[in-house]
Amino acid sequence: MSISVRGKKLHVASAGGSMDGHVNGTKGRLYSVYKGNRYAVTRWKMAKFASAGMTKFAYVDWKLNKRFYNGEWLCIEFNKANGTPCAKIHR
């Protein structure tokens, strides 16, 4: 699994993530963690499937155009995989 965050300083223009494999019913969502509290950023979204050579993966993307606090963590989770990769938002 991986997360990709695009933006400048504390402003996040878009974010997304991917996981290995094509599994029907795969959904992903973003959440943030700030000062030990977890906040939902997006709702569950159905993943799209893609292939690159022999590698198959599922991915989701969002256009957020949202400002986050300095030191806030932006994380992604998938309903069909364990683990939640995160990226730290900083100046």
C-alpha positions as CSV (number, residue, x, y, z in Angstrom):
1,M,0.0,0.0,0.0
2,S,1.1,3.6,-0.6
3,I,-0.2,7.1,-0.1
4,S,0.5,10.1,-2.4
5,V,-0.1,13.7,-1.2
6,R,0.2,16.7,-3.6
7,G,0.1,20.3,-2.5
8,K,2.2,23.1,-1.1
9,K,3.1,23.7,2.5
10,L,-0.1,23.1,4.6
11,H,-2.5,23.1,1.6
12,V,-3.3,19.7,0.1
13,A,-4.6,19.9,-3.5
14,S,-5.1,16.2,-4.0
15,A,-4.3,12.9,-2.3
16,G,-4.7,9.2,-3.2
17,G,-3.3,5.8,-2.6
18,S,-2.9,2.3,-4.1
19,M,-2.7,-1.3,-3.0
20,D,-1.5,-4.4,-4.7
21,G,-4.0,-6.7,-6.4
22,H,-7.4,-6.6,-8.0
23,V,-10.0,-7.5,-5.4
24,N,-13.6,-6.9,-6.1
25,G,-15.3,-4.5,-3.7
26,T,-12.1,-2.6,-2.8
27,K,-12.8,0.8,-1.2
28,G,-10.5,3.4,0.3
29,R,-10.9,6.5,2.5
30,L,-8.7,9.2,3.9
31,Y,-8.5,10.2,7.5
32,S,-6.3,12.6,9.5
33,V,-4.7,12.3,12.9
34,Y,-4.0,15.4,14.9
35,K,-2.9,15.5,18.6
36,G,-4.0,11.9,19.1
37,N,-7.5,12.4,17.6
38,R,-8.7,10.8,14.4
39,Y,-10.9,12.7,11.9
40,A,-12.6,11.5,8.8
41,V,-11.5,13.5,5.7
42,T,-13.4,11.5,3.0
43,R,-16.1,8.9,2.8
44,W,-15.4,5.4,1.4
45,K,-14.8,5.5,-2.4
46,M,-14.7,2.5,-4.8
47,A,-11.2,1.8,-6.1
48,K,-10.3,1.7,-9.8
49,F,-8.1,-1.1,-11.1
50,A,-5.0,-0.8,-13.3
51,S,-2.1,-2.8,-14.5
52,A,1.5,-2.0,-15.2
53,G,3.3,-4.9,-16.8
54,M,2.6,-7.9,-14.6
55,T,1.7,-5.8,-11.6
56,K,-2.0,-5.3,-10.8
57,F,-3.2,-2.7,-8.3
58,A,-6.2,-0.8,-7.1
59,Y,-6.1,3.0,-6.6
60,V,-8.3,5.9,-5.4
61,D,-7.8,9.6,-5.8
62,W,-9.4,12.7,-4.3
63,K,-9.2,16.4,-5.1
64,L,-9.2,17.9,-1.6
65,N,-8.2,21.6,-1.9
66,K,-8.0,21.7,1.9
67,R,-5.7,23.2,4.5
68,F,-4.3,21.0,7.3
69,Y,-2.6,21.9,10.6
70,N,1.2,21.8,10.8
71,G,2.2,18.3,12.0
72,E,-1.1,16.7,11.1
73,W,-1.0,13.2,9.6
74,L,-3.0,12.2,6.5
75,C,-3.6,8.5,6.2
76,I,-5.4,6.1,3.9
77,E,-7.1,2.8,4.6
78,F,-8.5,0.1,2.4
79,N,-11.3,-2.2,3.4
80,K,-9.5,-5.2,1.8
81,A,-6.0,-4.7,3.2
82,N,-4.2,-4.4,6.5
83,G,-2.1,-1.4,7.3
84,T,-2.6,2.4,7.0
85,P,0.2,4.4,5.4
86,C,0.4,8.0,6.5
87,A,2.1,11.2,5.4
88,K,3.0,14.1,7.7
89,I,1.7,17.6,6.6
90,H,4.3,20.2,7.4
91,R,5.5,23.7,6.3
